[in-house]
């Protein structure tokens, strides 16, 4: 009898095996979530870097174009209305800067939260674990 108990394992060894299986499952779930997290972070960094590069070049060339357009207007009206044209050009540039700041702030307010997919998956895992624990008793 003692041999048959040892060959199938006692309750303690079965409990330890079950705990080991649960721990292995938790490690697998954690690894999957960590991989998802790193993929999301990499994608977010690439997207942000691309947006920054495009924004920099766009702002630089738009600024140069506006500066040259303003100077052209001022030089065109140099003899008659240079002060008025200078004020109008400056006001126009400030208006464009204000519109850009407003658009940027609205974009930042409405952007999706970072790592939303990872957080959603972790919530699902937590809900599944809670519902599984609640069903067992």
C-alpha positions in Angstrom: 0.0 0.0 0.0 2.8 2.3 0.8 4.3 1.8 -2.6 1.1 2.7 -4.4 0.8 5.9 -2.4 4.3 6.9 -3.3 4.0 6.1 -7.0 0.9 8.3 -7.4 2.1 10.9 -4.9 0.6 11.9 -1.7 -1.6 14.9 -1.1 1.3 17.1 -0.3 3.2 16.3 -3.5 0.0 16.8 -5.6 -0.6 20.1 -3.9 3.0 21.2 -4.6 2.6 20.1 -8.2 -0.6 22.1 -8.5 1.0 25.1 -7.0 3.9 24.7 -9.4 1.5 24.6 -12.3 -0.3 27.7 -11.1 3.0 29.5 -10.6 4.1 28.5 -14.1 0.8 29.7 -15.5 1.2 33.0 -13.7 4.7 33.4 -15.1 3.4 32.7 -18.6 0.7 35.3 -18.2 3.1 37.8 -16.8 5.6 37.2 -19.7 2.9 37.6 -22.3 1.7 40.9 -20.7 5.3 42.1 -20.4 5.9 41.3 -24.1 2.7 43.3 -25.0 3.9 46.1 -22.8 7.2 46.3 -24.6 5.6 46.2 -28.0 3.3 49.0 -27.1 6.1 51.1 -25.7 8.2 50.6 -28.8 5.3 51.6 -31.1 4.6 54.6 -28.9 8.2 55.7 -29.0 8.5 55.3 -32.7 5.2 57.2 -33.3 6.3 60.0 -31.0 9.7 60.3 -32.6 8.2 60.4 -36.1 5.7 63.1 -35.0 8.4 65.2 -33.4 10.6 65.0 -36.5 7.7 65.9 -38.8 6.6 68.7 -36.4 10.1 70.1 -36.3 10.6 70.3 -40.1 7.1 71.6 -40.6 7.5 74.3 -38.0 10.9 75.3 -39.3 9.9 75.7 -42.9 6.6 77.2 -42.1 8.4 79.8 -39.9 10.8 80.5 -42.7 8.0 80.9 -45.2 6.1 83.2 -42.8 9.1 85.3 -42.1 9.9 85.8 -45.7 6.3 86.5 -46.6 6.1 89.1 -43.8 9.4 90.7 -45.0 8.1 90.8 -48.5 4.9 92.6 -47.5 6.9 95.1 -45.3 9.3 95.8 -48.2 6.4 96.2 -50.7 4.8 98.8 -48.5 8.0 100.4 -47.3 7.3 103.9 -48.6 3.6 104.2 -47.7 2.4 102.0 -44.8 5.4 100.1 -43.4 4.3 100.5 -39.7 0.7 99.3 -40.4 1.9 96.4 -42.5 4.4 95.4 -39.8 1.7 95.4 -37.1 -0.7 93.4 -39.3 2.0 90.8 -40.2 3.0 90.5 -36.5 -0.7 90.1 -35.5 -1.2 87.5 -38.2 1.8 85.5 -36.9 0.5 85.6 -33.3 -2.9 84.5 -34.5 -1.3 81.5 -36.3 0.7 80.7 -33.1 -2.4 80.9 -31.0 -4.3 78.5 -33.3 -1.4 76.1 -33.3 -1.2 76.1 -29.5 -5.0 75.6 -29.3 -4.8 72.6 -31.7 -1.9 71.1 -29.9 -3.6 71.3 -26.5 -6.8 69.8 -27.9 -4.7 66.9 -29.4 -3.0 66.3 -26.1 -6.3 66.3 -24.2 -7.9 63.9 -26.6 -5.1 61.3 -27.1 -5.8 57.8 -25.9 -4.1 56.7 -22.7 -0.7 55.2 -23.1 -0.6 51.4 -22.7 -4.4 51.1 -22.9 -4.2 47.6 -24.4 -1.9 46.3 -21.7 -4.0 47.7 -19.0 -7.1 46.2 -20.5 -5.6 42.8 -20.7 -4.4 43.0 -17.1 -8.0 44.0 -16.1 -9.3 41.0 -18.0 -6.8 38.7 -16.3 -7.7 40.1 -12.9 -11.5 39.6 -13.6 -10.9 36.0 -14.7 -8.8 35.2 -11.6 -11.5 36.7 -9.3 -14.3 34.9 -11.1 -12.4 31.6 -10.9 -11.7 32.0 -7.2 -15.3 32.9 -6.5 -16.6 29.8 -8.3 -14.4 27.3 -6.4 -16.0 27.3 -2.9 
